[in-house]
Amino acid sequence: MAVTGILLVLFLIAHMLGNLKIFSGATSFDHYAHWLRELGVPLLPASGFLWVQRVGLVTAAVLHIWAATVLALRARAARPVRYAHRKKVRGSYAARTMRWGGVIILLFVVYHILDLTTGTLNPVGDSSRPYANVVADFAPERWYVTLFYTLAVVTLGFHLRHGVFSALRSLGQQTPRGEQRARVVALVFAVALCAGYLLVPFAVLTGLVS
């Protein structure tokens, strides 16, 4: 679960940085998108790198979900009989909603692919005009798309905050000071990533990018 989580986080960072190139203008953003399709040519066919990446991401996501399911079943099997009286365990919102958050994120990924990858749900839907696709997607009249995107990104932030904190604790941050440090690092990382992803839709919504 940790290995697949790290792979997915690395992709999220790279994807966010790529998204931010939209502030460089249509020409720069479109060039970047076309460069990704040609990356690896002639060793790979056109768009070959993207397909390798997609297969890798799907595999990592499936294994991540599988690992989460296995851990949940093991936890349940370890205590087959419920407690007669169970004290409330102090925990973050992210920890309590980790599994449901994962489901919400998965549903959003499906929508996101149909929107900006295949263009099926996008008003423009032209793979040769990625900048126009993004601008049309988050246009003011499509505020509900921006709202859905925001909810999904915030959910991802909670998921990442708990995941990064748990990973740091597993890597040895077991002392009280180490736990506090891990919480701060996880929170800063989650907020920074969410902010990076939300900059684009809100820039389009407010007319900063058009």
Residue pairs with C-beta under 8 A, 6 or more apart in sequence:
1 64
1 67
1 68
1 71
2 167
2 170
4 60
4 61
4 63
4 64
4 67
5 64
5 163
5 167
6 167
7 56
7 57
7 60
8 57
8 60
8 61
8 64
9 160
9 163
9 164
11 53
11 57
12 156
12 160
12 193
13 193
16 193
16 196
16 197
17 196
18 32
18 36
19 196
19 197
19 200
20 196
20 199
20 200
21 28
21 29
21 32
22 29
22 131
22 134
22 200
22 203
22 209
23 199
23 203
23 209
26 131
26 132
29 130
29 131
29 134
30 129
30 130
30 131
33 130
33 131
36 49
36 50
37 46
37 47
37 49
37 50
38 46
39 49
39 50
40 48
40 49
41 48
44 52
61 106
61 109
65 102
65 106
68 98
68 99
68 102
72 99
92 161
92 162
93 158
94 101
94 158
94 159
94 161
94 162
95 162
97 158
98 159
98 162
98 163
101 155
101 156
101 158
101 159
102 159
104 151
104 152
104 155
105 152
105 155
105 156
105 159
108 148
108 149
108 152
108 155
111 121
111 148
114 120
114 121
115 121
115 122
115 137
115 145
116 122
116 130
116 133
116 134
116 137
119 125
119 126
119 127
119 133
122 133
122 136
122 137
123 136
123 137
123 139
123 142
124 132
124 133
124 136
125 133
126 132
126 133
134 200
134 204
134 209
135 204
135 209
135 210
136 142
137 145
137 201
137 204
138 145
138 146
138 149
138 200
138 201
138 202
138 204
138 205
139 204
139 205
140 205
140 207
143 205
145 201
146 201
146 202
146 204
146 205
149 198
149 201
150 198
150 201
153 194
153 197
153 198
154 194
156 193
156 194
156 197
157 190
157 191
157 193
157 194
158 190
160 186
160 189
160 190
160 193
161 186
161 187
161 189
161 190
162 186
163 186
164 182
164 185
164 186
164 189
164 190
165 182
165 183
165 185
165 186
168 181
168 182
168 185
168 186
169 178
169 179
169 182
172 178
173 179
173 181
173 182
200 209
203 209
204 210
